Amino acid sequence: MTSADRGRDAAVNRALWRVVNEQYTDGQAGQRWSAPDIVWGIFDIPEDEIGALGDVRGKDVAELGCGTAYFSAWLARRGARPVAVDVSEAQLATAQRCQDRFELRFPLVQADATALPLAPDSCDLVVSEYGASLWCDPDGWIGEAARILRPGGRLVFLTNSVLVSLCVPADEGPAAAKLARGQRDVARIHWSDGGVEFHPGHGELIATLRRHGLEVESLRELHAPPGARAHSYYEIAEPQWAEQWPVEDLWCARLGGGSADGDVEHMPVVHGDRAARGAGGPGVG
């Protein structure tokens, strides 16, 4: 994709998230900010069970596609130094209000994750939970993540599973128990509600990571835990569907050129695992 193409997609998604912020994320931001533990995805899988992030104390972290920045708040409470980046002014306005309410400050930066105003080699960790990992061209945002990571730094991100993106009906709604489209059709898909999403296949995503010097440490395919309830807003998949098939992919990768710091267990690719405003941060330019 060209930078102009990426800019057009960013504008489409910015407009979508203005609406979503008004309908949902602004109202639930306080609850997310006040949550005591880090969780992943629509079924709130605890990080303490997964262990994807490792020890973040003292680390410079960039969150790409932060939304209302609750994930960055969770990281800050664990001793990280986050900078939270999002393309949506509405989402960042909510994040600013939460910073004031909870007296927890870190930089909030409005930017497209495919063109970051952050310095090279400025981060130990880059994270994205349903942010750039879903809403940005993979080659663009992963290239930028690699650029701002220090040698040996880690990239941890969560997005929809490839399978769930193939099973969402053409008129949207929760995933069905049958394929609704071909895999090539979801590499970039513009939904009827106005949003542009990216769902590369696993092989394509691994190739993109490697092209930018990142080696996969693990891939966890997340299911709904027993007793899970349907999400109150996002109609991605019902718990019954997600108990049978993976609803989300959680990737961990490391930039070459440095040594592992021993803060997280190294694992092979695995399948079926259920298991600027504010204070200073990494390289804000």
C-alpha positions as CSV (number, residue, x, y, z in Angstrom):
1,M,0.0,0.0,0.0
2,T,1.1,3.6,-0.6
3,S,1.1,6.2,2.2
4,A,-1.8,7.8,0.5
5,D,-3.8,4.6,0.6
6,R,-2.9,4.2,4.3
7,G,-4.0,7.8,5.0
8,R,-7.4,7.2,3.4
9,D,-7.9,4.1,5.5
10,A,-6.9,6.0,8.6
11,A,-9.5,8.7,7.8
12,V,-12.2,6.1,7.4
13,N,-11.4,4.4,10.7
14,R,-11.1,7.8,12.5
15,A,-14.7,8.5,11.5
16,L,-15.8,5.1,12.6
17,W,-14.2,5.5,16.0
18,R,-15.8,8.8,16.6
19,V,-19.1,7.0,16.4
20,V,-18.0,4.0,18.5
21,N,-16.5,6.3,21.1
22,E,-19.9,8.1,21.4
23,Q,-21.9,4.8,21.5
24,Y,-19.6,2.7,23.8
25,T,-16.0,3.3,24.6
26,D,-16.3,6.7,26.3
27,G,-18.9,5.3,28.7
28,Q,-17.0,2.2,29.6
29,A,-13.5,3.8,29.8
30,G,-13.6,4.4,33.5
31,Q,-14.4,0.8,34.2
32,R,-11.5,-0.4,32.0
33,W,-9.1,2.1,33.6
34,S,-10.0,1.0,37.1
35,A,-9.7,-2.7,36.4
36,P,-7.0,-4.2,38.7
37,D,-5.5,-6.7,36.3
38,I,-4.4,-6.8,32.6
39,V,-6.7,-8.9,30.4
40,W,-6.8,-9.7,26.7
41,G,-9.6,-9.6,24.1
42,I,-13.4,-9.7,24.2
43,F,-13.5,-12.5,26.8
44,D,-11.0,-10.8,29.2
45,I,-8.4,-13.6,29.3
46,P,-6.0,-12.7,32.3
47,E,-2.5,-11.8,31.4
48,D,-1.4,-13.6,34.6
49,E,-2.6,-16.9,32.9
50,I,-1.0,-16.1,29.6
51,G,2.3,-14.4,30.5
52,A,2.7,-12.7,27.1
53,L,4.1,-9.4,28.4
54,G,6.6,-10.5,30.9
55,D,8.0,-8.1,33.5
56,V,7.3,-4.5,32.2
57,R,8.8,-2.6,35.2
58,G,11.1,0.2,34.0
59,K,10.4,-0.5,30.3
60,D,9.7,2.1,27.6
61,V,6.5,0.9,25.9
62,A,4.5,2.2,22.9
63,E,0.9,1.1,22.5
64,L,-0.3,1.4,18.9
65,G,-3.9,2.0,18.4
66,C,-4.6,2.6,22.1
67,G,-8.2,3.7,22.0
68,T,-9.0,5.1,25.4
69,A,-5.6,4.0,26.6
70,Y,-6.7,1.7,29.4
71,F,-4.1,-0.9,28.4
72,S,-1.4,1.7,28.7
73,A,-2.8,2.6,32.2
74,W,-2.6,-1.0,33.2
75,L,1.1,-1.1,32.1
76,A,1.9,2.2,33.9
77,R,0.5,0.7,37.1
78,R,2.9,-2.2,36.7
79,G,5.9,0.2,36.4
80,A,6.2,0.7,32.7
81,R,6.7,4.0,30.9
82,P,4.1,4.0,28.2
83,V,3.3,6.3,25.4
84,A,-0.2,5.8,23.9
85,V,-0.8,6.4,20.2
86,D,-4.2,6.5,18.4
87,V,-5.5,8.0,15.2
88,S,-8.8,9.1,16.9
89,E,-9.1,12.5,18.6
90,A,-12.3,11.3,20.3
91,Q,-10.7,8.3,21.8
92,L,-7.7,10.3,23.0
93,A,-10.0,12.9,24.5
94,T,-11.6,10.2,26.6
95,A,-8.1,9.0,27.6
96,Q,-7.2,12.5,28.7
97,R,-10.3,12.7,30.9
98,C,-9.4,9.3,32.5
99,Q,-5.9,10.5,33.1
100,D,-7.3,13.5,35.0
101,R,-9.8,11.3,36.9
102,F,-7.3,8.6,37.9
103,E,-4.3,11.0,38.3
104,L,-2.2,8.7,36.1
105,R,-0.3,10.4,33.3
106,F,1.7,9.4,30.3
107,P,2.0,10.8,26.8
108,L,-1.1,10.6,24.5
109,V,-0.2,11.0,20.8
110,Q,-2.6,11.4,17.9
111,A,-1.0,9.7,14.9
112,D,-1.4,6.9,12.4
113,A,0.5,3.8,13.5
114,T,2.0,3.5,10.0
115,A,3.7,6.9,10.4
116,L,4.7,7.3,14.0
117,P,6.3,10.5,15.4
118,L,8.5,8.4,17.7
119,A,12.2,8.1,17.6
120,P,14.0,5.0,16.3
121,D,15.3,2.6,18.9
122,S,13.3,4.2,21.7
123,C,11.1,1.3,23.0
124,D,11.7,-2.0,24.8
125,L,8.1,-3.2,24.1
126,V,5.4,-2.4,21.5
127,V,1.9,-3.6,22.2
128,S,-1.4,-3.5,20.4
129,E,-4.6,-5.0,21.6
130,Y,-7.2,-4.7,18.8
131,G,-5.5,-1.5,17.7
132,A,-3.0,-1.1,14.9
133,S,-2.9,-4.9,14.8
134,L,-6.4,-4.9,13.3
135,W,-7.0,-1.5,11.8
136,C,-3.7,-0.7,10.0
137,D,-1.9,-2.1,7.0
138,P,0.4,-4.9,8.5
139,D,3.5,-4.0,6.5
140,G,3.1,-0.3,7.5
141,W,2.5,-0.7,11.3
142,I,4.8,-3.6,11.8
143,G,7.6,-1.7,10.0
144,E,7.1,1.2,12.3
145,A,7.0,-1.0,15.4
146,A,10.3,-2.5,14.3
147,R,11.8,0.9,13.7
148,I,11.0,2.2,17.2
149,L,12.1,-1.0,19.0
150,R,15.5,-1.4,20.4
151,P,17.5,-4.5,19.4
152,G,16.1,-7.4,21.4
153,G,12.8,-5.5,22.0
154,R,9.5,-7.3,21.8
155,L,6.3,-6.8,19.9
156,V,3.1,-8.3,21.5
157,F,-0.2,-7.9,19.7
158,L,-3.7,-9.3,19.7
159,T,-6.2,-9.3,16.8
160,N,-9.1,-11.4,15.5
161,S,-8.3,-14.9,14.5
162,V,-8.2,-15.5,10.8
163,L,-10.9,-18.1,11.2
164,V,-13.4,-15.8,12.8
165,S,-12.9,-13.2,10.1
166,L,-13.8,-15.8,7.5
167,C,-17.0,-16.8,9.4
168,V,-18.6,-13.4,10.1
169,P,-21.7,-13.1,7.8
170,A,-21.7,-10.7,4.9
171,D,-24.3,-8.5,6.7
172,E,-22.1,-8.8,9.8
173,G,-23.1,-10.0,13.2
174,P,-21.5,-12.9,15.2
175,A,-19.4,-15.5,13.4
176,A,-21.4,-18.5,12.0
177,A,-20.3,-22.1,11.9
178,K,-19.5,-21.9,8.2
179,L,-17.2,-20.0,6.0
180,A,-18.7,-16.8,4.6
181,R,-15.7,-15.7,2.3
182,G,-12.3,-16.7,1.0
183,Q,-9.1,-16.0,2.9
184,R,-7.8,-13.5,0.3
185,D,-11.0,-11.5,0.7
186,V,-10.1,-10.5,4.3
187,A,-6.5,-9.4,3.8
188,R,-8.1,-6.0,3.6
189,I,-11.8,-5.7,4.1
190,H,-14.0,-2.6,4.2
191,W,-17.1,-3.4,6.2
192,S,-20.5,-1.9,5.6
193,D,-20.3,0.0,8.9
194,G,-17.4,2.0,7.4
195,G,-14.4,0.4,9.1
196,V,-11.4,-1.0,7.2
197,E,-9.7,-4.0,8.8
198,F,-6.7,-6.2,7.9
199,H,-6.7,-10.0,8.4
200,P,-3.5,-11.5,6.9
201,G,-3.1,-15.2,7.0
202,H,-0.6,-16.6,9.4
203,G,2.0,-17.3,6.7
204,E,1.7,-13.8,5.3
205,L,2.0,-12.3,8.8
206,I,5.1,-14.3,9.7
207,A,6.7,-13.2,6.4
208,T,5.9,-9.6,7.3
209,L,7.4,-9.9,10.7
210,R,10.5,-11.5,9.4
211,R,10.9,-8.9,6.6
212,H,11.2,-6.3,9.4
213,G,13.7,-8.3,11.5
214,L,11.2,-9.8,13.9
215,E,11.2,-13.4,14.9
216,V,8.1,-15.1,16.2
217,E,8.3,-16.3,19.8
218,S,4.8,-17.6,20.2
219,L,1.3,-17.6,18.7
220,R,-1.6,-18.3,21.1
221,E,-5.0,-18.9,19.6
222,L,-7.5,-17.8,22.2
223,H,-10.9,-19.4,23.0
224,A,-13.7,-18.3,25.2
225,P,-13.2,-19.7,28.7
226,P,-15.9,-21.8,30.3
227,G,-18.8,-19.7,31.4
228,A,-17.9,-16.7,29.3
229,R,-20.6,-14.2,28.4
230,A,-21.2,-12.5,25.1
231,H,-19.6,-9.1,24.8
232,S,-22.1,-6.3,25.4
233,Y,-21.1,-4.3,22.3
234,Y,-18.7,-6.1,19.9
235,E,-20.5,-8.8,17.9
236,I,-17.5,-10.8,16.9
237,A,-18.4,-14.2,18.1
238,E,-20.7,-15.8,20.7
239,P,-19.1,-17.7,23.5
240,Q,-20.4,-21.0,22.2
241,W,-18.6,-20.4,18.9
242,A,-15.4,-19.2,20.6
243,E,-15.3,-22.3,22.9
244,Q,-15.0,-24.5,19.8
245,W,-12.8,-22.3,17.5
246,P,-10.2,-19.7,18.2
247,V,-11.6,-16.2,18.2
248,E,-8.3,-14.2,18.7
249,D,-4.6,-14.6,17.8
250,L,-2.1,-13.3,20.4
251,W,1.4,-12.9,18.8
252,C,4.8,-12.4,20.5
253,A,7.8,-11.5,18.5
254,R,11.3,-10.2,19.2
255,L,13.5,-7.8,17.1
256,G,16.9,-9.3,16.2
257,G,20.2,-7.8,17.1
258,G,19.9,-8.1,20.9
259,S,19.9,-10.8,23.6
260,A,16.8,-12.0,25.4
261,D,16.5,-10.4,28.8
262,G,15.0,-13.4,30.5
263,D,11.7,-11.7,31.4
264,V,9.4,-14.1,29.5
265,E,9.5,-17.7,28.7
266,H,10.4,-18.5,25.1
267,M,7.9,-20.8,23.4
268,P,7.3,-22.1,19.9
269,V,4.3,-21.3,17.9
270,V,1.4,-23.0,19.6
271,H,-2.2,-23.6,18.7
272,G,-5.4,-24.0,20.7
273,D,-4.0,-22.4,23.8
274,R,-6.9,-21.2,26.0
275,A,-4.8,-20.2,28.3
276,A,1.8,14.3,23.2
277,R,0.1,15.0,26.4
278,G,1.2,14.0,29.8
279,A,4.5,12.9,31.3
280,G,7.6,12.0,29.3
281,G,7.8,8.7,27.5
282,P,9.8,6.8,24.9
283,G,11.1,9.1,22.1
284,V,8.1,11.3,21.5
285,G,9.1,13.6,18.7
